[in-house]
Amino acid sequence: MAGQPTLYNLFFRNNFVMLGSVFATAFGLSMTFDLGSQRLWDNMNRGRQWKDIKSKYIEAGAEDDDE
């Protein structure tokens, strides 16, 4: 409990600093959650997304144009 006065003096004593800390933390957690969710989605759906199979269709379309 010795760290509470230090935490209060650093972040919560001044309203501007507290709001900045809250917004910065929310932004950081949001970015972390979004990146983690995107990575999980990509790993679960590897090989089934357009970015994974696009080259097959582009190559197939280029072969059809040559004929």
N, CA, C and O of each residue as an XYZ file, in Angstrom:
268
protein
N       0.804     -1.187      0.000
C       0.000      0.000      0.000
C       0.856      1.263      0.000
O       0.334      2.377     -0.040
N       2.157      1.081      0.045
C       3.031      2.243      0.086
C       3.069      2.965     -1.250
O       3.421      4.143     -1.299
N       2.713      2.282     -2.341
C       2.761      2.903     -3.663
C       1.556      3.754     -3.988
O       1.564      4.461     -4.995
N       0.519      3.711     -3.171
C      -0.695      4.459     -3.490
C      -0.487      5.968     -3.505
O      -0.957      6.619     -4.439
N       0.188      6.559     -2.528
C       0.389      8.016     -2.617
C       1.200      8.420     -3.850
O       0.940      9.465     -4.446
N       2.168      7.609     -4.228
C       2.968      7.903     -5.413
C       2.107      7.821     -6.665
O       2.205      8.683     -7.538
N       1.275      6.809     -6.763
C       0.372      6.665     -7.899
C      -0.586      7.845     -7.973
O      -0.835      8.399     -9.044
N      -1.113      8.215     -6.826
C      -2.026      9.353     -6.783
C      -1.319     10.630     -7.223
O      -1.863     11.396     -8.018
N      -0.121     10.864     -6.718
C       0.600     12.095     -7.050
C       1.016     12.138     -8.512
O       1.090     13.216     -9.101
N       1.289     10.976     -9.109
C       1.722     10.951    -10.506
C       0.561     11.089    -11.491
O       0.677     11.817    -12.477
N      -0.551     10.403    -11.240
C      -1.587     10.287    -12.260
C      -2.916     10.947    -11.922
O      -3.592     11.440    -12.825
N      -3.310     10.975    -10.666
C      -4.673     11.367    -10.351
C      -4.814     12.726     -9.676
O      -5.934     13.212     -9.513
N      -3.747     13.329     -9.292
C      -3.848     14.613     -8.607
C      -4.266     15.718     -9.564
O      -5.065     16.584     -9.207
N      -3.743     15.693    -10.745
C      -4.082     16.695    -11.758
C      -5.061     16.062    -12.748
O      -4.775     15.004    -13.310
N      -6.197     16.696    -12.962
C      -7.241     16.136    -13.824
C      -6.740     15.944    -15.258
O      -7.069     14.941    -15.891
N      -5.963     16.873    -15.771
C      -5.443     16.782    -17.134
C      -4.554     15.557    -17.302
O      -4.659     14.852    -18.305
N      -3.696     15.301    -16.350
C      -2.799     14.143    -16.410
C      -3.600     12.854    -16.276
O      -3.305     11.872    -16.957
N      -4.616     12.843    -15.402
C      -5.438     11.653    -15.233
C      -6.173     11.320    -16.530
O      -6.176     10.169    -16.968
N      -6.791     12.323    -17.138
C      -7.509     12.080    -18.390
C      -6.561     11.629    -19.497
O      -6.898     10.739    -20.278
N      -5.405     12.224    -19.566
C      -4.422     11.802    -20.556
C      -3.988     10.363    -20.347
O      -3.843      9.600    -21.302
N      -3.782      9.997    -19.081
C      -3.396      8.621    -18.763
C      -4.501      7.636    -19.126
O      -4.232      6.563    -19.666
N      -5.750      8.007    -18.824
C      -6.877      7.126    -19.137
C      -7.014      6.951    -20.642
O      -7.180      5.829    -21.122
N      -6.947      8.044    -21.393
C      -7.074      7.949    -22.851
C      -5.911      7.197    -23.480
O      -6.112      6.399    -24.396
N      -4.698      7.443    -22.999
C      -3.539      6.731    -23.542
C      -3.625      5.233    -23.242
O      -3.304      4.409    -24.098
N      -4.054      4.884    -22.038
C      -4.207      3.477    -21.678
C      -5.305      2.814    -22.505
O      -5.141      1.692    -22.983
N      -6.427      3.519    -22.671
C      -7.527      2.964    -23.474
C      -7.085      2.762    -24.917
O      -7.400      1.738    -25.525
N      -6.363      3.721    -25.465
C      -5.867      3.595    -26.834
C      -4.911      2.419    -26.959
O      -5.007      1.640    -27.908
N      -3.996      2.283    -26.020
C      -3.038      1.183    -26.057
C      -3.711     -0.179    -25.920
O      -3.368     -1.121    -26.635
N      -4.660     -0.280    -25.008
C      -5.368     -1.554    -24.842
C      -6.222     -1.875    -26.062
O      -6.341     -3.036    -26.452
N      -6.814     -0.853    -26.661
C      -7.612     -1.068    -27.870
C      -6.741     -1.580    -29.014
O      -7.116     -2.521    -29.713
N      -5.593     -0.967    -29.200
C      -4.684     -1.409    -30.259
C      -4.192     -2.830    -29.996
O      -4.109     -3.638    -30.921
N      -3.871     -3.136    -28.759
C      -3.410     -4.475    -28.400
C      -4.497     -5.508    -28.655
O      -4.222     -6.574    -29.206
N      -5.730     -5.203    -28.258
C      -6.840     -6.129    -28.467
C      -7.105     -6.328    -29.955
O      -7.322     -7.454    -30.403
N      -7.089     -5.227    -30.730
C      -7.343     -5.335    -32.165
C      -6.265     -6.159    -32.870
O      -6.576     -7.014    -33.700
N      -5.016     -5.904    -32.543
C      -3.930     -6.657    -33.174
C      -3.971     -8.133    -32.771
O      -3.738     -9.012    -33.601
N      -4.263     -8.402    -31.509
C      -4.367     -9.784    -31.054
C      -5.527    -10.521    -31.710
O      -5.397    -11.682    -32.099
N      -6.665     -9.835    -31.828
C      -7.830    -10.447    -32.478
C      -7.548    -10.727    -33.949
O      -7.914    -11.781    -34.468
N      -6.899     -9.785    -34.615
C      -6.579     -9.961    -36.032
C      -5.609    -11.119    -36.224
O      -5.764    -11.909    -37.155
N      -4.624    -11.225    -35.362
C      -3.651    -12.323    -35.462
C      -4.325    -13.675    -35.210
O      -4.044    -14.651    -35.906
N      -5.213    -13.727    -34.213
C      -5.946    -14.958    -33.932
C      -6.819    -15.349    -35.115
O      -6.840    -16.517    -35.506
N      -7.544    -14.383    -35.695
C      -8.409    -14.645    -36.850
C      -7.590    -15.157    -38.034
O      -7.974    -16.125    -38.690
N      -6.456    -14.499    -38.302
C      -5.614    -14.920    -39.422
C      -5.065    -16.325    -39.217
O      -4.988    -17.101    -40.169
N      -4.684    -16.661    -37.989
C      -4.166    -18.004    -37.719
C      -5.253    -19.065    -37.835
O      -4.994    -20.167    -38.318
N      -6.464    -18.743    -37.397
C      -7.550    -19.723    -37.468
C      -8.038    -19.925    -38.900
O      -8.564    -20.991    -39.222
N      -7.877    -18.928    -39.761
C      -8.393    -18.999    -41.119
C      -7.286    -18.975    -42.172
O      -7.508    -18.539    -43.302
N      -6.115    -19.436    -41.804
C      -4.984    -19.459    -42.736
C      -5.309    -20.355    -43.927
O      -5.762    -21.486    -43.754
N      -5.079    -19.850    -45.124
C      -5.324    -20.606    -46.342
C      -6.718    -20.445    -46.899
O      -7.002    -20.939    -47.991
N      -7.597    -19.769    -46.182
C      -8.972    -19.592    -46.635
C      -9.318    -18.136    -46.896
O     -10.451    -17.831    -47.268
N      -8.380    -17.243    -46.712
C      -8.638    -15.821    -46.912
C      -8.132    -15.389    -48.278
O      -7.264    -16.026    -48.875
N      -8.697    -14.294    -48.754
C      -8.356    -13.793    -50.082
C      -6.867    -13.514    -50.198
O      -6.264    -13.799    -51.232
N      -6.267    -12.960    -49.152
C      -4.838    -12.655    -49.222
C      -3.991    -13.914    -49.381
O      -2.862    -13.838    -49.867
N      -4.518    -15.071    -48.977
C      -3.784    -16.324    -49.106
C      -3.979    -16.990    -50.465
O      -3.073    -17.667    -50.950
N      -5.138    -16.811    -51.084
C      -5.444    -17.527    -52.330
C      -5.457    -16.616    -53.555
O      -5.707    -17.084    -54.666
N      -5.196    -15.338    -53.373
C      -5.257    -14.383    -54.472
C      -4.298    -14.745    -55.600
O      -4.648    -14.619    -56.774
N      -3.111    -15.187    -55.262
C      -2.109    -15.480    -56.291
C      -2.559    -16.607    -57.211
O      -2.226    -16.594    -58.396
N      -3.305    -17.578    -56.700
C      -3.797    -18.675    -57.544
C      -4.747    -18.154    -58.615
O      -4.689    -18.580    -59.768
N      -5.621    -17.230    -58.228
C      -6.593    -16.707    -59.175
C      -5.970    -15.726    -60.154
O      -6.393    -15.650    -61.307
N      -4.984    -14.986    -59.714
C      -4.296    -14.064    -60.618
C      -3.508    -14.853    -61.654
O      -3.504    -14.493    -62.832
N      -2.834    -15.937    -61.227
C      -2.099    -16.779    -62.170
C      -3.052    -17.468    -63.129
O      -2.746    -17.580    -64.316
N      -4.197    -17.931    -62.651
C      -5.175    -18.598    -63.499
C      -5.760    -17.612    -64.503
O      -6.001    -17.974    -65.655
N      -5.990    -16.381    -64.086
C      -6.508    -15.366    -64.986
C      -5.493    -14.967    -66.039
O      -5.871    -14.680    -67.175
N      -4.230    -14.942    -65.697
C      -3.177    -14.598    -66.653
C      -3.018    -15.706    -67.682
O      -2.733    -15.427    -68.847
N      -3.197    -16.956    -67.276
C      -3.119    -18.070    -68.223
C      -4.291    -18.040    -69.204
O      -4.118    -18.344    -70.384
N      -5.476    -17.676    -68.725
C      -6.635    -17.590    -69.583
C      -6.488    -16.467    -70.608
O      -6.970    -16.595    -71.734
N      -5.836    -15.381    -70.238
C      -5.621    -14.260    -71.147
C      -4.632    -14.612    -72.256
O      -4.719    -14.083    -73.364
N      -3.683    -15.513    -71.950
C      -2.687    -15.902    -72.930
C      -3.294    -16.761    -74.044
O      -2.775    -16.774    -75.160
N      -4.350    -17.456    -73.764
C      -4.927    -18.395    -74.737
C      -5.674    -17.708    -75.803
O      -6.216    -18.360    -76.695
